[in-house]
């Protein structure tokens, strides 16, 4: 999966791409894996990367109590498959 951002002309910002790979754990509530910045100009041993954990949250929390990055389910709205 690739996460991207759009500029003011709705083009992909090539300087802000993030790649993800992972697995959904049994029960379908957690995804664990790794992320990295896909850049052809960086040697393999110096790639900017790290682990991640995505989790499904309880949609019963009132919207006004949610933080700015709170979503229900797995938000893939800015992703390339």
Secondary structure, DSSP 8 states (H G I E B T S, - for coil): -EE--B-TTS-B-TTS-EEEEEEE-TTSSEEEEEEE---TTS-GGG--EEEEEEE---TTS-GGGS-TT--SS---TTEE-
